[in-house]
Amino acid sequence: MRLNDALRKAQTLGLDLVEVAPTANPPVCKIVDFGKFRYDISKHSKDKKPGSSKLKEVKFRVNIDEHDYLTKVRHAEEFLDRGNKVRVQLQFRGREMAHQELGIHLVQKVRDDLSSMSQVETDPKIAGRNITMTLAPLPANRRKRKFAAPKTAEESEEVGALTEP
């Protein structure tokens, strides 16, 4: 369409003629409301910006069961995979304070288990009845998940159905 015809058509519709691809040959234009066009572009650019990392917290106790430990580590791994920082907090109660070495050992185990997903930002510190440590996620291309959520029966059936001839 010629420029004069496009401008006339845009004016009759009460809209604007907006150049979309100026580098194309011939340049590409759209007949749209310019305010709405700018709004859509700003929304699109906001979606592309990476969100700031949030701080998530996972609390442990000294005498945690193995299954509970794995569940909490899995949650921490998920947080790190999404780009969030994770604060690991171990809480002592009552006579557990007499065996702080068990708590330190548990925090080091968490650090080692999540080493493929994170790096230690703040070393484990004992503050009162707590031991805290902050983990920051590794760059996305260096992350390797160890504790992915177990597959449900439905998911494994779907995978089996897809692979069978």
CYANA upper distance limits for C-alpha pairs under 8 A (distance plus 0.5 A):
  1 MET  CA      5 ASP  CA      7.12
  1 MET  CA      6 ALA  CA      6.90
  2 ARG  CA      6 ALA  CA      6.72
  3 LEU  CA      7 LEU  CA      6.64
  4 ASN  CA      8 ARG  CA      6.68
  5 ASP  CA      9 LYS  CA      6.64
  6 ALA  CA     10 ALA  CA      6.65
  6 ALA  CA     17 LEU  CA      7.75
  6 ALA  CA     31 ILE  CA      8.46
  7 LEU  CA     11 GLN  CA      6.72
  7 LEU  CA     16 ASP  CA      8.39
  7 LEU  CA     17 LEU  CA      6.86
  8 ARG  CA     12 THR  CA      6.78
  9 LYS  CA     13 LEU  CA      6.85
 10 ALA  CA     14 GLY  CA      6.63
 10 ALA  CA     15 LEU  CA      5.61
 10 ALA  CA     16 ASP  CA      6.10
 10 ALA  CA     17 LEU  CA      6.55
 10 ALA  CA     31 ILE  CA      6.38
 10 ALA  CA     32 VAL  CA      8.48
 11 GLN  CA     15 LEU  CA      6.53
 11 GLN  CA     16 ASP  CA      7.55
 15 LEU  CA     31 ILE  CA      6.82
 15 LEU  CA     32 VAL  CA      5.98
 15 LEU  CA     33 ASP  CA      5.56
 15 LEU  CA     34 PHE  CA      8.00
 16 ASP  CA     31 ILE  CA      6.08
 16 ASP  CA     32 VAL  CA      5.92
 16 ASP  CA     33 ASP  CA      6.04
 16 ASP  CA     34 PHE  CA      6.43
 17 LEU  CA     29 CYS  CA      6.97
 17 LEU  CA     30 LYS  CA      6.20
 17 LEU  CA     31 ILE  CA      5.14
 17 LEU  CA     32 VAL  CA      6.96
 17 LEU  CA     34 PHE  CA      8.48
 18 VAL  CA     29 CYS  CA      5.83
 18 VAL  CA     30 LYS  CA      5.71
 18 VAL  CA     31 ILE  CA      6.73
 18 VAL  CA     32 VAL  CA      7.35
 18 VAL  CA     34 PHE  CA      7.51
 19 GLU  CA     27 PRO  CA      7.66
 19 GLU  CA     28 VAL  CA      6.45
 19 GLU  CA     29 CYS  CA      4.64
 19 GLU  CA     30 LYS  CA      6.90
 20 VAL  CA     27 PRO  CA      8.22
 20 VAL  CA     28 VAL  CA      6.05
 20 VAL  CA     29 CYS  CA      5.65
 20 VAL  CA     30 LYS  CA      7.12
 21 ALA  CA     27 PRO  CA      6.24
 21 ALA  CA     28 VAL  CA      5.48
 21 ALA  CA     29 CYS  CA      7.46
 22 PRO  CA     27 PRO  CA      5.30
 22 PRO  CA     28 VAL  CA      6.93
 23 THR  CA     27 PRO  CA      6.74
 24 ALA  CA     28 VAL  CA      7.07
 32 VAL  CA     36 LYS  CA      8.25
 32 VAL  CA     37 PHE  CA      7.38
 33 ASP  CA     37 PHE  CA      6.69
 34 PHE  CA     38 ARG  CA      6.73
 35 GLY  CA     39 TYR  CA      6.75
 36 LYS  CA     40 ASP  CA      6.66
 37 PHE  CA     41 ILE  CA      6.87
 38 ARG  CA     42 SER  CA      6.76
 39 TYR  CA     43 LYS  CA      6.75
 40 ASP  CA     44 HIS  CA      6.65
 41 ILE  CA     45 SER  CA      6.73
 42 SER  CA     46 LYS  CA      6.70
 43 LYS  CA     47 ASP  CA      6.92
 44 HIS  CA     48 LYS  CA      7.28
 45 SER  CA     49 LYS  CA      7.20
 53 SER  CA     83 GLY  CA      6.49
 53 SER  CA     84 ASN  CA      5.18
 53 SER  CA     85 LYS  CA      6.95
 54 LYS  CA     84 ASN  CA      5.50
 54 LYS  CA     85 LYS  CA      6.57
 55 LEU  CA     84 ASN  CA      6.42
 55 LEU  CA     85 LYS  CA      5.27
 55 LEU  CA     86 VAL  CA      6.13
 55 LEU  CA     87 ARG  CA      7.34
 56 LYS  CA     79 PHE  CA      7.57
 56 LYS  CA     84 ASN  CA      7.24
 56 LYS  CA     85 LYS  CA      6.59
 56 LYS  CA     86 VAL  CA      5.28
 56 LYS  CA     87 ARG  CA      6.58
 57 GLU  CA     86 VAL  CA      5.99
 57 GLU  CA     87 ARG  CA      5.11
 57 GLU  CA     88 VAL  CA      6.50
 57 GLU  CA     89 GLN  CA      7.68
 58 VAL  CA     72 LYS  CA      7.23
 58 VAL  CA     75 HIS  CA      8.48
 58 VAL  CA     76 ALA  CA      7.19
 58 VAL  CA     86 VAL  CA      7.60
 58 VAL  CA     87 ARG  CA      6.77
 58 VAL  CA     88 VAL  CA      5.64
 58 VAL  CA     89 GLN  CA      6.70
 59 LYS  CA     88 VAL  CA      6.58
 59 LYS  CA     89 GLN  CA      5.27
 59 LYS  CA     90 LEU  CA      6.25
 59 LYS  CA     91 GLN  CA      7.79
 60 PHE  CA     64 ILE  CA      7.50
 60 PHE  CA     69 TYR  CA      8.27
 60 PHE  CA     72 LYS  CA      8.48
 60 PHE  CA     88 VAL  CA      8.00
 60 PHE  CA     89 GLN  CA      6.58
 60 PHE  CA     90 LEU  CA      5.11
 60 PHE  CA     91 GLN  CA      6.90
 61 ARG  CA     90 LEU  CA      5.95
 61 ARG  CA     91 GLN  CA      5.91
 61 ARG  CA     92 PHE  CA      7.10
 61 ARG  CA    103 GLY  CA      8.37
 62 VAL  CA     90 LEU  CA      7.54
 62 VAL  CA     91 GLN  CA      7.77
 62 VAL  CA     92 PHE  CA      7.30
 62 VAL  CA     96 GLU  CA      7.89
 62 VAL  CA    102 LEU  CA      7.13
 62 VAL  CA    103 GLY  CA      5.93
 62 VAL  CA    106 LEU  CA      7.62
 64 ILE  CA     68 ASP  CA      7.00
 64 ILE  CA     69 TYR  CA      6.74
 65 ASP  CA     69 TYR  CA      6.57
 66 GLU  CA     70 LEU  CA      6.71
 67 HIS  CA     71 THR  CA      6.73
 68 ASP  CA     72 LYS  CA      6.75
 69 TYR  CA     73 VAL  CA      6.65
 70 LEU  CA     74 ARG  CA      6.47
 70 LEU  CA    147 PHE  CA      8.13
 71 THR  CA     75 HIS  CA      6.80
 72 LYS  CA     76 ALA  CA      6.72
 73 VAL  CA     77 GLU  CA      6.55
 73 VAL  CA    110 VAL  CA      7.66
 73 VAL  CA    113 ASP  CA      8.41
 73 VAL  CA    114 LEU  CA      8.13
 73 VAL  CA    147 PHE  CA      7.93
 74 ARG  CA     78 GLU  CA      6.73
 74 ARG  CA    147 PHE  CA      5.96
 74 ARG  CA    148 ALA  CA      7.14
 74 ARG  CA    149 ALA  CA      7.47
 75 HIS  CA     79 PHE  CA      6.81
 76 ALA  CA     80 LEU  CA      6.74
 76 ALA  CA     86 VAL  CA      7.06
 77 GLU  CA     81 ASP  CA      6.54
 77 GLU  CA    114 LEU  CA      7.37
 77 GLU  CA    117 MET  CA      7.36
 77 GLU  CA    145 ARG  CA      7.63
 77 GLU  CA    147 PHE  CA      7.75
 78 GLU  CA     82 ARG  CA      6.86
 79 PHE  CA     83 GLY  CA      7.11
 79 PHE  CA     84 ASN  CA      5.91
 79 PHE  CA     85 LYS  CA      7.71
 79 PHE  CA     86 VAL  CA      7.51
 80 LEU  CA     84 ASN  CA      5.60
 80 LEU  CA     85 LYS  CA      6.68
 80 LEU  CA     86 VAL  CA      7.38
 80 LEU  CA    117 MET  CA      7.12
 80 LEU  CA    118 SER  CA      7.52
 80 LEU  CA    136 ALA  CA      7.81
 80 LEU  CA    137 PRO  CA      5.68
 81 ASP  CA    117 MET  CA      7.74
 81 ASP  CA    137 PRO  CA      7.73
 81 ASP  CA    140 ALA  CA      8.18
 81 ASP  CA    143 ARG  CA      8.01
 83 GLY  CA    137 PRO  CA      6.41
 84 ASN  CA    136 ALA  CA      7.75
 84 ASN  CA    137 PRO  CA      7.22
 85 LYS  CA    134 THR  CA      7.63
 85 LYS  CA    135 LEU  CA      6.25
 85 LYS  CA    136 ALA  CA      5.21
 85 LYS  CA    137 PRO  CA      6.69
 86 VAL  CA    134 THR  CA      6.24
 86 VAL  CA    135 LEU  CA      5.64
 86 VAL  CA    136 ALA  CA      7.10
 87 ARG  CA    132 THR  CA      7.33
 87 ARG  CA    133 MET  CA      6.20
 87 ARG  CA    134 THR  CA      4.85
 87 ARG  CA    135 LEU  CA      6.74
 88 VAL  CA    107 VAL  CA      8.16
 88 VAL  CA    132 THR  CA      6.14
 88 VAL  CA    133 MET  CA      5.67
 88 VAL  CA    134 THR  CA      6.62
 88 VAL  CA    135 LEU  CA      8.14
 89 GLN  CA    130 ASN  CA      7.15
 89 GLN  CA    131 ILE  CA      6.21
 89 GLN  CA    132 THR  CA      5.03
 89 GLN  CA    133 MET  CA      7.10
 90 LEU  CA    103 GLY  CA      7.41
 90 LEU  CA    107 VAL  CA      7.85
 90 LEU  CA    130 ASN  CA      6.02
 90 LEU  CA    131 ILE  CA      5.57
 90 LEU  CA    132 THR  CA      6.93
 91 GLN  CA    129 ARG  CA      6.52
 91 GLN  CA    130 ASN  CA      5.12
 91 GLN  CA    131 ILE  CA      7.15
 92 PHE  CA     96 GLU  CA      6.01
 92 PHE  CA     97 MET  CA      6.33
 92 PHE  CA    103 GLY  CA      8.50
 92 PHE  CA    129 ARG  CA      5.72
 92 PHE  CA    130 ASN  CA      6.60
 93 ARG  CA     97 MET  CA      7.25
 93 ARG  CA    129 ARG  CA      7.71
 95 ARG  CA     99 HIS  CA      8.35
 96 GLU  CA    100 GLN  CA      7.58
 97 MET  CA    129 ARG  CA      7.60
 99 HIS  CA    103 GLY  CA      7.81
100 GLN  CA    104 ILE  CA      6.82
101 GLU  CA    105 HIS  CA      6.55
102 LEU  CA    106 LEU  CA      6.75
103 GLY  CA    107 VAL  CA      6.77
103 GLY  CA    131 ILE  CA      8.05
104 ILE  CA    108 GLN  CA      6.70
104 ILE  CA    124 PRO  CA      8.30
104 ILE  CA    131 ILE  CA      8.09
105 HIS  CA    109 LYS  CA      6.71
106 LEU  CA    110 VAL  CA      6.83
107 VAL  CA    111 ARG  CA      6.74
107 VAL  CA    124 PRO  CA      7.82
107 VAL  CA    131 ILE  CA      8.42
107 VAL  CA    133 MET  CA      8.36
108 GLN  CA    112 ASP  CA      6.63
109 LYS  CA    113 ASP  CA      6.56
110 VAL  CA    114 LEU  CA      6.63
111 ARG  CA    115 SER  CA      6.45
111 ARG  CA    120 VAL  CA      7.99
113 ASP  CA    146 LYS  CA      8.47
114 LEU  CA    118 SER  CA      6.50
115 SER  CA    119 GLN  CA      6.78
116 SER  CA    142 ARG  CA      8.20
116 SER  CA    143 ARG  CA      6.35
116 SER  CA    144 LYS  CA      5.90
116 SER  CA    145 ARG  CA      7.41
116 SER  CA    146 LYS  CA      8.21
117 MET  CA    137 PRO  CA      6.50
117 MET  CA    138 LEU  CA      6.29
117 MET  CA    142 ARG  CA      8.05
117 MET  CA    143 ARG  CA      5.19
117 MET  CA    144 LYS  CA      6.35
117 MET  CA    145 ARG  CA      7.08
118 SER  CA    135 LEU  CA      6.46
118 SER  CA    136 ALA  CA      5.90
118 SER  CA    137 PRO  CA      4.79
118 SER  CA    138 LEU  CA      5.36
118 SER  CA    143 ARG  CA      8.03
119 GLN  CA    135 LEU  CA      6.16
119 GLN  CA    136 ALA  CA      5.97
119 GLN  CA    137 PRO  CA      6.88
119 GLN  CA    138 LEU  CA      6.87
120 VAL  CA    133 MET  CA      8.05
120 VAL  CA    134 THR  CA      6.71
120 VAL  CA    135 LEU  CA      5.15
120 VAL  CA    136 ALA  CA      6.79
121 GLU  CA    133 MET  CA      8.20
121 GLU  CA    134 THR  CA      5.88
121 GLU  CA    135 LEU  CA      5.70
121 GLU  CA    136 ALA  CA      6.29
122 THR  CA    133 MET  CA      5.94
122 THR  CA    134 THR  CA      5.37
122 THR  CA    135 LEU  CA      7.45
123 ASP  CA    132 THR  CA      8.43
123 ASP  CA    133 MET  CA      5.94
123 ASP  CA    134 THR  CA      7.51
124 PRO  CA    131 ILE  CA      6.69
124 PRO  CA    132 THR  CA      5.85
124 PRO  CA    133 MET  CA      4.92
124 PRO  CA    134 THR  CA      8.25
125 LYS  CA    131 ILE  CA      5.83
125 LYS  CA    132 THR  CA      5.98
125 LYS  CA    133 MET  CA      7.12
126 ILE  CA    130 ASN  CA      6.31
126 ILE  CA    131 ILE  CA      4.92
126 ILE  CA    132 THR  CA      7.23
127 ALA  CA    131 ILE  CA      6.62
127 ALA  CA    132 THR  CA      8.18
137 PRO  CA    143 ARG  CA      8.46
138 LEU  CA    142 ARG  CA      6.75
138 LEU  CA    143 ARG  CA      6.52
139 PRO  CA    143 ARG  CA      7.14
151 LYS  CA    155 GLU  CA      6.53
151 LYS  CA    156 SER  CA      6.90
152 THR  CA    156 SER  CA      6.95
153 ALA  CA    157 GLU  CA      6.73
154 GLU  CA    158 GLU  CA      6.76
155 GLU  CA    159 VAL  CA      6.78
156 SER  CA    160 GLY  CA      6.66
157 GLU  CA    161 ALA  CA      6.58
158 GLU  CA    162 LEU  CA      6.70
159 VAL  CA    163 THR  CA      6.82
160 GLY  CA    164 GLU  CA      6.68
